[in-house]
Amino acid sequence: MEKNAKIYIAGHRGMVGSAIYRKLQKEGYNNLIVKTSAELDLRDQLAVTDFFNRELPEYVFLAAAKVGGIIANNTYRADFLYENLCIQNNVIHEAYKTGVKKLMFLGSSCIYPKLAPQPLKEEYLLTGPLEETNEPYAIAKIAGIKMADAYRAQYNCDFISVMPTNLYGYNDNYHPQNSHVLPALIRKFHEAKVSCSNEVNIWGSGTPMREFLFADDLAEACYFLMQNYSEAGLINIGTGEDLTIKDLALLIKKVVGFEGALTFDSSKPDGTPRKLMDVSKLHELGWKHKVELEEGIKLAYADFLAKHS
């Protein structure tokens, strides 16, 4: 990507989009186009058409999506399916119509079958049933991957799809019900520490295994792949390392400085038993994560304290 190229970052105020925005600024890109959801509703086909015709971006990072944790995904099933399909349909189609040089579509590791072999290889897509609680979101993301591939096959568009593992970092969502597990635990432990609670109760059994990538590392990978990768299908972005939710909780407890006990509520859903990315394809291209989990949690907690306490 040329330094003066016009680059549109969809979803620049979210955790992923803001990390990509910071990375591009750091690399000296000064022609970045961003719009808040109030300025441009990506679900509105006419508004997106007008925007692309007016701005004519050369490169697009499609990081805008309706996102949330297990409860949000399961509660707002129609919203997650409809709104994500609208966003990606509009942006991908207009990118084709206006001759965008390259587009990156960001998906999620929940696209893989619930009981797929571990670690998750790219070719496991569509080989089995999805996790029920976030099936609508996953189906929307799978449609986005297939859409990027279809425009590549039919119109020779350089559209690529990347699948990040679980993310955390600056500008994360700490909502009590709608957040993902790592930020939710940061909030829980912080509030327990402040209120001098004796214990923190954690949803689920604590046994599922999860992998976590710092969002600024994801931005580094996205920047690297925009320059060095162009093929159909998808590529995983992750660390290739995972741990149990219990061990994650113990790590967050240590970083936050909470002194009490942990209890686990097995009546709450666990989700997929394990979700570890096979990142050998990414490693072979020459990219590897830099921020280890404890260091990243310290950075995220400092960000949480600055914005929420």
KEKE-3310 file (N, C-alpha, C; in steps of 0.2 Angstrom, whole numbers, plus 5000, padded with zeros to 4 digits):
npx = (5004:5003:5010:5003:4991:4973:4964:4951:4945:4934:4924:4932:4932:4930:4938:4947:4947:4952:4965:4970:4970:4979:4990:4992:4994:5006:5014:5015:5005:4994:4982:4969:4953:4939:4923:4911:4898:4886:4889:4890:4880:4883:4874:4865:4861:4860:4867:4880:4883:4883:4894:4905:4906:4908:4920:4929:4939:4955:4960:4953:4949:4939:4933:4921:4907:4893:4896:4898:4898:4894:4881:4875:4876:4867:4855:4852:4849:4843:4847:4861:4863:4856:4861:4875:4876:4871:4880:4893:4889:4885:4897:4907:4902:4901:4914:4919:4912:4917:4930:4940:4957:4962:4954:4952:4943:4938:4935:4930:4935:4924:4918:4922:4918:4909:4915:4927:4943:4957:4973:4964:4962:4963:4956:4946:4934:4916:4915:4907:4894:4890:4894:4880:4876:4882:4879:4871:4880:4891:4887:4885:4898:4904:4897:4903:4916:4914:4908:4919:4927:4919:4918:4932:4933:4924:4925:4938:4943:4954:4951:4953:4952:4953:4955:4954:4959:4952:4951:4958:4962:4966:4952:4942:4927:4918:4906:4894:4885:4887:4900:4916:4925:4938:4939:4927:4931:4941:4934:4926:4935:4941:4930:4927:4939:4939:4927:4930:4927:4925:4925:4925:4914:4913:4907:4902:4912:4925:4934:4935:4946:4955:4962:4971:4974:4983:4975:4983:4993:4986:4983:4996:4998:4987:4991:5004:4999:4991:5000:5008:5000:4988:4976:4962:4949:4954:4964:4971:4973:4983:4990:4993:4994:4986:4975:4966:4950:4950:4964:4966:4958:4965:4977:4972:4967:4979:4985:4976:4976:4968:4963:4954:4944:4940:4925:4915:4902:4893:4881:4880:4883:4897:4901:4911:4921:4935:4946:4958:4969:4976:4991:5001:5001:5002:5014:5023:5023:5030:5026:5024:5016:5019:5016:5015:5003:5001:5008:5000:4988:4991:4992:4979:4972:4977:4972:4958:4957:4960:4949:4937:4936)
npy = (4994:5011:5025:5037:5032:5031:5025:5016:5013:5003:5003:5010:5014:5003:4990:4982:4989:5002:4998:4995:5007:5015:5008:5010:5024:5025:5019:5029:5032:5044:5047:5042:5036:5038:5035:5038:5027:5035:5044:5037:5024:5008:4998:5003:5002:5012:5023:5018:5016:5029:5034:5027:5030:5044:5045:5035:5025:5017:5006:4994:4990:4979:4980:4982:4977:4969:4964:4953:4944:4927:4927:4939:4935:4925:4930:4940:4935:4936:4950:4949:4941:4948:4961:4960:4953:4963:4974:4968:4964:4976:4984:4975:4974:4987:4990:4982:4988:5001:4999:4996:4993:4983:4973:4969:4957:4955:4941:4929:4917:4909:4904:4891:4873:4867:4855:4853:4846:4850:4859:4872:4871:4880:4873:4867:4873:4873:4860:4854:4855:4871:4880:4882:4893:4905:4904:4912:4923:4917:4911:4923:4928:4917:4918:4931:4927:4918:4927:4936:4927:4924:4936:4937:4926:4928:4942:4945:4952:4958:4952:4948:4936:4936:4927:4931:4925:4924:4941:4955:4970:4988:4999:4989:4980:4982:4978:4972:4961:4959:4958:4950:4935:4938:4953:4954:4947:4955:4966:4960:4956:4968:4975:4967:4968:4982:4983:4975:4962:4944:4934:4929:4925:4915:4912:4896:4881:4883:4875:4875:4878:4892:4904:4919:4934:4949:4965:4974:4967:4959:4970:4972:4960:4961:4972:4967:4956:4962:4967:4956:4945:4936:4927:4915:4909:4908:4915:4911:4920:4921:4916:4903:4897:4891:4892:4886:4893:4894:4896:4907:4916:4915:4922:4935:4938:4939:4950:4961:4961:4955:4948:4938:4922:4910:4905:4894:4894:4882:4881:4890:4893:4885:4886:4882:4868:4869:4881:4883:4891:4885:4891:4889:4892:4906:4908:4903:4912:4922:4929:4932:4933:4946:4951:4944:4935:4939:4951:4958:4958:4966:4978:4980:4981:4993:5002:5000:5005:5018:5022:5017:5018)
npz = (5000:4995:5003:5002:4999:4998:5012:5018:5034:5041:5055:5064:5077:5086:5095:5086:5074:5079:5083:5070:5064:5072:5070:5056:5056:5063:5054:5045:5036:5029:5024:5028:5029:5039:5047:5059:5066:5067:5057:5046:5042:5040:5038:5029:5013:5002:5008:5010:4996:4992:4999:4995:4982:4983:4990:4985:4990:4990:4997:5008:5025:5033:5047:5054:5063:5071:5087:5101:5117:5123:5129:5123:5109:5109:5113:5105:5092:5079:5076:5076:5064:5054:5054:5053:5040:5032:5034:5028:5016:5009:5010:5004:4991:4986:4986:4976:4965:4964:4962:4971:4976:4985:4998:5015:5024:5040:5050:5062:5075:5078:5067:5064:5065:5080:5086:5079:5075:5085:5084:5075:5059:5043:5033:5039:5039:5037:5039:5049:5061:5069:5084:5094:5102:5096:5082:5072:5071:5067:5055:5047:5046:5039:5027:5023:5021:5010:5001:4998:4992:4981:4974:4971:4962:4952:4948:4949:4960:4972:4986:5003:5017:5034:5049:5065:5081:5098:5104:5113:5122:5120:5121:5122:5125:5140:5145:5157:5153:5139:5135:5130:5137:5143:5145:5152:5164:5168:5172:5182:5192:5195:5201:5211:5219:5222:5230:5240:5240:5245:5236:5218:5206:5193:5176:5170:5169:5170:5163:5149:5135:5129:5117:5116:5108:5108:5103:5096:5091:5082:5073:5068:5061:5052:5044:5039:5031:5022:5013:5010:5006:4996:4992:4989:5001:5018:5031:5047:5061:5075:5091:5093:5105:5120:5135:5150:5155:5169:5172:5165:5172:5185:5181:5177:5190:5197:5190:5192:5206:5215:5230:5235:5234:5220:5212:5203:5191:5186:5180:5170:5152:5144:5131:5116:5118:5116:5108:5098:5087:5072:5067:5058:5044:5044:5051:5042:5032:5038:5050:5067:5083:5096:5109:5124:5135:5149:5149:5140:5146:5157:5150:5145:5157:5162:5153:5155:5168:5165:5158:5163:5177)
capx = (5000:5007:5010:4998:4984:4967:4962:4945:4945:4927:4924:4938:4931:4930:4945:4951:4948:4956:4971:4973:4971:4985:4996:4993:4996:5012:5018:5016:4999:4991:4976:4965:4946:4935:4917:4907:4891:4882:4890:4888:4876:4885:4868:4861:4864:4861:4872:4886:4884:4885:4900:4910:4906:4911:4927:4933:4945:4959:4961:4948:4949:4932:4933:4915:4903:4890:4899:4896:4899:4889:4874:4873:4875:4862:4849:4850:4851:4841:4851:4868:4863:4854:4865:4882:4875:4870:4887:4898:4886:4886:4904:4911:4899:4903:4922:4920:4909:4921:4937:4945:4963:4962:4950:4952:4937:4939:4930:4931:4936:4918:4916:4924:4913:4910:4919:4932:4949:4962:4971:4959:4966:4959:4952:4940:4928:4911:4915:4903:4889:4893:4892:4873:4875:4884:4878:4870:4886:4896:4885:4886:4905:4906:4895:4907:4922:4912:4907:4925:4930:4915:4920:4938:4933:4920:4927:4946:4944:4959:4948:4956:4948:4957:4951:4957:4957:4949:4955:4958:4966:4964:4946:4938:4920:4918:4899:4893:4882:4888:4907:4919:4927:4944:4937:4922:4934:4945:4929:4923:4940:4942:4925:4928:4944:4936:4922:4933:4923:4929:4926:4923:4910:4915:4902:4905:4916:4932:4938:4936:4952:4954:4968:4970:4978:4982:4973:4988:4997:4981:4984:5002:4997:4983:4996:5008:4995:4989:5006:5011:4996:4983:4973:4955:4949:4955:4970:4970:4978:4982:4996:4995:4994:4980:4975:4960:4947:4952:4970:4965:4955:4970:4981:4969:4967:4986:4987:4972:4978:4962:4965:4949:4943:4936:4920:4913:4895:4892:4874:4881:4886:4904:4903:4915:4926:4942:4946:4965:4970:4983:4994:5007:5001:5004:5021:5027:5023:5035:5023:5022:5014:5025:5014:5013:4997:5002:5010:4994:4982:4993:4991:4972:4969:4978:4967:4952:4957:4960:4943:4931:4936)
capy = (5000:5017:5029:5042:5029:5032:5019:5016:5008:5002:5001:5012:5015:4997:4988:4980:4995:5007:4996:4995:5014:5017:5005:5014:5030:5024:5018:5035:5033:5050:5048:5037:5038:5035:5037:5034:5024:5040:5048:5032:5018:5003:4993:5007:5001:5019:5027:5015:5017:5036:5035:5024:5034:5050:5044:5031:5022:5012:5000:4994:4986:4979:4978:4984:4971:4969:4959:4952:4938:4921:4929:4944:4932:4920:4934:4945:4931:4939:4956:4947:4938:4953:4967:4958:4952:4970:4978:4966:4964:4983:4986:4971:4975:4994:4990:4979:4992:5007:4997:4995:4988:4977:4973:4964:4955:4951:4936:4927:4910:4905:4901:4884:4868:4866:4850:4852:4844:4855:4866:4873:4872:4884:4869:4864:4877:4870:4852:4851:4859:4876:4881:4884:4900:4910:4902:4917:4928:4913:4911:4929:4928:4913:4922:4936:4924:4916:4933:4939:4922:4924:4942:4936:4921:4931:4948:4945:4957:4956:4953:4943:4935:4934:4925:4931:4921:4929:4947:4959:4976:4994:5000:4983:4981:4979:4978:4967:4956:4959:4957:4943:4933:4941:4959:4953:4945:4961:4970:4957:4956:4975:4977:4963:4971:4989:4982:4971:4955:4938:4929:4931:4920:4915:4908:4890:4876:4885:4870:4876:4881:4898:4907:4926:4939:4957:4968:4978:4962:4958:4975:4971:4955:4963:4976:4962:4952:4967:4968:4950:4939:4937:4921:4914:4905:4912:4913:4911:4925:4920:4915:4896:4895:4892:4890:4886:4899:4895:4898:4914:4920:4916:4927:4941:4940:4941:4957:4966:4961:4953:4943:4933:4916:4909:4900:4893:4893:4877:4881:4895:4889:4885:4887:4877:4865:4871:4884:4885:4892:4883:4897:4888:4896:4913:4908:4901:4918:4926:4934:4929:4938:4949:4953:4938:4936:4943:4958:4961:4959:4972:4984:4981:4983:5000:5005:4999:5009:5025:5024:5015:5018)
capz = (5000:4995:5009:5001:4997:5002:5015:5023:5040:5043:5062:5067:5085:5089:5097:5081:5069:5081:5083:5063:5063:5076:5066:5049:5057:5065:5048:5040:5031:5031:5020:5031:5029:5045:5049:5065:5064:5067:5051:5040:5044:5035:5036:5024:5006:4999:5012:5008:4989:4991:5003:4991:4975:4984:4993:4981:4994:4986:5001:5014:5031:5035:5054:5057:5064:5077:5091:5108:5120:5122:5130:5118:5103:5109:5114:5099:5086:5072:5075:5074:5058:5049:5054:5050:5033:5029:5034:5024:5009:5007:5009:4999:4984:4984:4985:4969:4960:4964:4960:4977:4974:4990:5004:5020:5028:5046:5053:5069:5075:5079:5060:5064:5068:5087:5088:5075:5078:5087:5083:5070:5052:5039:5029:5043:5038:5034:5040:5054:5064:5073:5091:5094:5105:5091:5076:5068:5070:5063:5048:5044:5045:5034:5021:5021:5018:5003:4997:4996:4987:4975:4970:4968:4957:4946:4945:4950:4965:4977:4992:5007:5023:5040:5055:5072:5087:5103:5105:5119:5122:5121:5118:5123:5128:5147:5147:5161:5150:5132:5134:5130:5143:5146:5147:5158:5170:5171:5176:5188:5197:5198:5205:5218:5223:5225:5235:5245:5240:5247:5230:5212:5203:5185:5172:5167:5173:5170:5159:5141:5133:5124:5115:5116:5105:5109:5097:5092:5087:5076:5068:5065:5057:5046:5040:5036:5026:5016:5009:5008:5006:4992:4990:4991:5007:5024:5035:5054:5065:5083:5094:5093:5112:5124:5142:5152:5158:5176:5172:5163:5178:5190:5178:5178:5197:5199:5187:5195:5213:5219:5235:5237:5231:5214:5212:5196:5190:5180:5176:5164:5146:5143:5124:5113:5123:5115:5101:5097:5080:5069:5064:5054:5037:5045:5053:5036:5028:5042:5055:5073:5088:5100:5115:5128:5138:5155:5147:5137:5151:5161:5146:5144:5163:5163:5148:5158:5173:5163:5155:5167:5185)
cpx = (5004:5005:5004:4991:4979:4964:4956:4946:4937:4927:4930:4938:4931:4937:4949:4952:4952:4963:4974:4974:4977:4991:4998:4996:5004:5017:5018:5010:4995:4984:4970:4957:4942:4928:4914:4901:4886:4882:4888:4886:4878:4879:4864:4864:4865:4866:4879:4888:4887:4892:4906:4911:4909:4918:4932:4940:4948:4960:4955:4949:4942:4932:4926:4911:4899:4893:4897:4899:4894:4882:4871:4871:4869:4855:4847:4852:4849:4845:4858:4868:4862:4859:4872:4882:4875:4877:4891:4895:4887:4893:4908:4908:4901:4911:4923:4917:4913:4928:4942:4950:4963:4958:4951:4946:4940:4934:4931:4932:4930:4915:4917:4919:4915:4915:4924:4938:4953:4969:4967:4963:4961:4954:4946:4934:4922:4911:4911:4898:4893:4891:4885:4872:4877:4883:4876:4876:4890:4894:4886:4893:4907:4903:4900:4914:4920:4911:4914:4928:4926:4917:4927:4938:4929:4923:4935:4947:4950:4956:4951:4952:4953:4953:4955:4954:4953:4954:4954:4962:4963:4957:4941:4932:4920:4911:4898:4890:4885:4896:4910:4922:4933:4942:4932:4926:4938:4940:4927:4929:4941:4937:4925:4933:4942:4931:4924:4929:4928:4930:4923:4920:4911:4910:4906:4909:4923:4937:4939:4943:4951:4961:4966:4975:4977:4980:4978:4993:4992:4982:4990:5001:4993:4987:5001:5005:4993:4994:5009:5007:4990:4980:4966:4955:4950:4962:4969:4975:4977:4989:4998:4996:4988:4980:4968:4957:4949:4959:4970:4963:4961:4975:4979:4969:4974:4987:4983:4974:4972:4965:4960:4949:4940:4931:4918:4906:4893:4886:4875:4884:4893:4906:4907:4920:4933:4942:4954:4966:4977:4985:5000:5007:5004:5011:5025:5027:5028:5032:5022:5021:5020:5022:5011:5007:4997:5003:5004:4989:4984:4991:4983:4969:4971:4974:4960:4952:4957:4953:4936:4931:4936)
cpy = (5006:5021:5034:5039:5030:5026:5020:5011:5008:4999:5003:5014:5009:4995:4986:4986:5000:5005:4996:5003:5017:5014:5008:5021:5030:5022:5023:5036:5039:5052:5043:5040:5034:5038:5034:5031:5029:5044:5043:5025:5012:4998:4996:5006:5008:5023:5025:5016:5024:5037:5033:5028:5041:5050:5040:5029:5017:5005:5000:4988:4985:4976:4980:4978:4973:4963:4959:4945:4933:4924:4934:4940:4927:4924:4937:4941:4934:4946:4954:4945:4944:4958:4966:4957:4959:4974:4975:4965:4971:4985:4982:4973:4982:4994:4987:4984:4998:5005:4997:4990:4982:4978:4967:4963:4952:4947:4935:4919:4906:4902:4893:4879:4868:4861:4848:4850:4850:4854:4866:4875:4876:4879:4866:4868:4873:4862:4849:4856:4865:4876:4885:4891:4906:4909:4907:4922:4924:4912:4917:4930:4923:4915:4927:4933:4922:4921:4936:4934:4923:4930:4941:4931:4924:4937:4950:4951:4954:4957:4947:4942:4933:4932:4925:4927:4926:4935:4951:4965:4982:4995:4994:4985:4978:4979:4972:4960:4954:4958:4950:4941:4936:4948:4959:4951:4951:4965:4967:4957:4963:4977:4974:4966:4978:4988:4977:4964:4949:4933:4932:4925:4920:4910:4902:4886:4878:4880:4871:4880:4886:4901:4915:4930:4946:4960:4972:4973:4960:4963:4974:4966:4957:4968:4972:4958:4956:4968:4961:4944:4940:4930:4920:4910:4910:4910:4915:4916:4923:4919:4907:4893:4896:4890:4889:4892:4900:4898:4906:4918:4921:4921:4934:4943:4942:4949:4962:4966:4960:4947:4937:4926:4916:4904:4900:4891:4888:4877:4886:4891:4890:4887:4881:4875:4868:4875:4887:4885:4888:4888:4896:4891:4903:4913:4907:4907:4923:4930:4930:4935:4940:4949:4946:4940:4940:4950:4962:4962:4965:4979:4985:4983:4990:5004:5005:5004:5017:5027:5022:5015:5025)
cpz = (5000:5001:5008:4999:5001:5005:5019:5028:5042:5050:5066:5075:5089:5091:5091:5076:5072:5082:5075:5062:5066:5072:5059:5050:5059:5059:5043:5035:5034:5028:5022:5032:5035:5046:5055:5062:5063:5060:5045:5043:5039:5034:5031:5017:5002:5002:5010:5001:4988:4994:4998:4984:4977:4986:4989:4985:4989:4990:5006:5019:5033:5042:5057:5057:5071:5081:5098:5111:5119:5123:5125:5111:5103:5110:5108:5092:5079:5071:5072:5067:5053:5048:5051:5042:5029:5028:5028:5017:5006:5005:5004:4992:4982:4983:4978:4964:4959:4963:4965:4975:4979:4996:5008:5024:5034:5049:5060:5069:5076:5072:5060:5067:5076:5089:5083:5078:5080:5085:5076:5064:5048:5035:5033:5042:5034:5034:5045:5057:5069:5080:5091:5096:5100:5084:5071:5066:5065:5056:5044:5042:5039:5027:5019:5018:5010:4998:4994:4991:4980:4970:4967:4962:4951:4943:4946:4955:4970:4984:4997:5013:5028:5046:5061:5077:5092:5105:5111:5118:5123:5117:5118:5126:5135:5149:5151:5158:5143:5130:5133:5136:5146:5149:5153:5164:5173:5175:5183:5194:5200:5202:5212:5222:5226:5230:5240:5246:5242:5241:5224:5209:5196:5182:5170:5172:5174:5166:5152:5140:5128:5123:5114:5113:5106:5103:5093:5088:5081:5071:5064:5059:5050:5041:5036:5030:5021:5011:5006:5007:5001:4989:4992:4998:5013:5027:5042:5056:5072:5085:5094:5100:5116:5131:5144:5155:5165:5176:5170:5169:5183:5187:5179:5186:5199:5196:5191:5203:5217:5224:5237:5233:5224:5215:5205:5195:5184:5177:5170:5158:5146:5136:5121:5118:5122:5108:5101:5089:5078:5065:5060:5047:5038:5047:5047:5032:5032:5047:5061:5078:5093:5107:5119:5132:5144:5154:5144:5141:5156:5157:5146:5151:5164:5159:5152:5164:5171:5160:5159:5174:5187)
residu = (MET:GLU:LYS:ASN:ALA:LYS:ILE:TYR:ILE:ALA:GLY:HIS:ARG:GLY:MET:VAL:GLY:SER:ALA:ILE:TYR:ARG:LYS:LEU:GLN:LYS:GLU:GLY:TYR:ASN:ASN:LEU:ILE:VAL:LYS:THR:SER:ALA:GLU:LEU:ASP:LEU:ARG:ASP:GLN:LEU:ALA:VAL:THR:ASP:PHE:PHE:ASN:ARG:GLU:LEU:PRO:GLU:TYR:VAL:PHE:LEU:ALA:ALA:ALA:LYS:VAL:GLY:GLY:ILE:ILE:ALA:ASN:ASN:THR:TYR:ARG:ALA:ASP:PHE:LEU:TYR:GLU:ASN:LEU:CYS:ILE:GLN:ASN:ASN:VAL:ILE:HIS:GLU:ALA:TYR:LYS:THR:GLY:VAL:LYS:LYS:LEU:MET:PHE:LEU:GLY:SER:SER:CYS:ILE:TYR:PRO:LYS:LEU:ALA:PRO:GLN:PRO:LEU:LYS:GLU:GLU:TYR:LEU:LEU:THR:GLY:PRO:LEU:GLU:GLU:THR:ASN:GLU:PRO:TYR:ALA:ILE:ALA:LYS:ILE:ALA:GLY:ILE:LYS:MET:ALA:ASP:ALA:TYR:ARG:ALA:GLN:TYR:ASN:CYS:ASP:PHE:ILE:SER:VAL:MET:PRO:THR:ASN:LEU:TYR:GLY:TYR:ASN:ASP:ASN:TYR:HIS:PRO:GLN:ASN:SER:HIS:VAL:LEU:PRO:ALA:LEU:ILE:ARG:LYS:PHE:HIS:GLU:ALA:LYS:VAL:SER:CYS:SER:ASN:GLU:VAL:ASN:ILE:TRP:GLY:SER:GLY:THR:PRO:MET:ARG:GLU:PHE:LEU:PHE:ALA:ASP:ASP:LEU:ALA:GLU:ALA:CYS:TYR:PHE:LEU:MET:GLN:ASN:TYR:SER:GLU:ALA:GLY:LEU:ILE:ASN:ILE:GLY:THR:GLY:GLU:ASP:LEU:THR:ILE:LYS:ASP:LEU:ALA:LEU:LEU:ILE:LYS:LYS:VAL:VAL:GLY:PHE:GLU:GLY:ALA:LEU:THR:PHE:ASP:SER:SER:LYS:PRO:ASP:GLY:THR:PRO:ARG:LYS:LEU:MET:ASP:VAL:SER:LYS:LEU:HIS:GLU:LEU:GLY:TRP:LYS:HIS:LYS:VAL:GLU:LEU:GLU:GLU:GLY:ILE:LYS:LEU:ALA:TYR:ALA:ASP:PHE:LEU:ALA:LYS:HIS:SER)
# end
